């Protein structure tokens, strides 16, 4: 659209000087002067130069110089924008459909699972989990973010899967779900994972959200890691979202 408007504008400038463009023999005379000037503008900005139409007046030559200069800048910007857009890597991070909570040594642990589907490394991966809830202050209800501390918030080399853990202790904002599951109907758990792509060196970001309905209590994720005949680690993505009952576990 910008390219079309650009050439229409310069066609109008050429059209202001009726004798500014010379037409070689054989050019279709039925083409109106404005559209003849439009096609000349396209040929000029694209540096095609068929030679069947060319400027003869000083005015048309000056307009041609201005158009070529702006055209070079336009194509440079368009090429840079297109390269930046299509060279940007997609995260392709797979998050589990549900959250699992199991108890270890009397402390409930919230778990979610993420997998790197790019099959290349993500360096310096960072994971942040936040709780969004409606809190009332002075009679005014506000939407607030509460960070959920994680057992490990970073992963130096994220290659296969990553199980993110949060301890639901007395200081956890999720403790309201332990006291009264119905009290947390309006909350939302937001997960944001970022890192640096190994191949392009560009940052990538992925986001997912959960509601209390997607929490599976007294459960754990099934094991999906394995090895093939060459001792290469594999992931069974068909069971990535599956959970199984998990009784309380104690190190003692």
Steps between C-alpha positions, in 0.01 A plus 500: 500500500784740585672411173179568303433834670866598457484448122160665467638810672801521269283429197303809594823702527611386154151572365535865608761542225324377182810525281747383758510138382591390150329193360683273257338371184286193554360592843125447513347840433168399649646504853400820677785737597443441872530121478795537264665709772401240759670219308808718455504563875492123569781442248705778661464401866561133412806604289368305200554768238346362180598814314169545320412793726763739633511851656599794283417804713697619801185469715448132411866419552496661847182306590672183375803562721277557803297187423808279461647633825180437695457164325843382618411598856158331473639169373775504763244548779259243353777242468619563857148476644427179308829342609446596863147360491567167334838433660351529849488150649176365640513365851316170436481430871245236597331544839304231677123538478464456877681572823578220745526526879658232714610506863863441598599502868168662587541789252281511187701565184347658191648360178474592134689355209659674201674353197725649235357394163769675294742210558784744551631660818350800675767673706439682828133403515302691762159404634267730692168394646252755631160486662237751387216560743237760584595671826295763681669807650294775657185373339659498153560171315827486311667235287836419658800286410670282761828331409526131585855410611634196317738230615705577189424811295774454239630225279845556344433256213134424423511211253223247576250552782485712812277432798439828683432473874341737752470418870155584634618591849354745750641795304373387162218703340347166399440406863142626459432197280604269784279677751199546274512385134185700424671823607734489202247481220601842365876440496719425202853360492721651230822335381758694295809322369783678320847415377753538218480288187817302436506548121385859448616644832169686531276504807182294496193521723206271571193545720231273642217538750315268738186521710424308823285258297819378332674402824520125567535440873696208646645427157829498317603505135576165343859434398550571130881483476656193346789375289514341159729218388791742461461634854363830368246663729147517361172663605161335471290803407186286480496491883635850561178626663416181693500484879463211742402472868787582734481407870675718752876450485751537782878488485503348845 
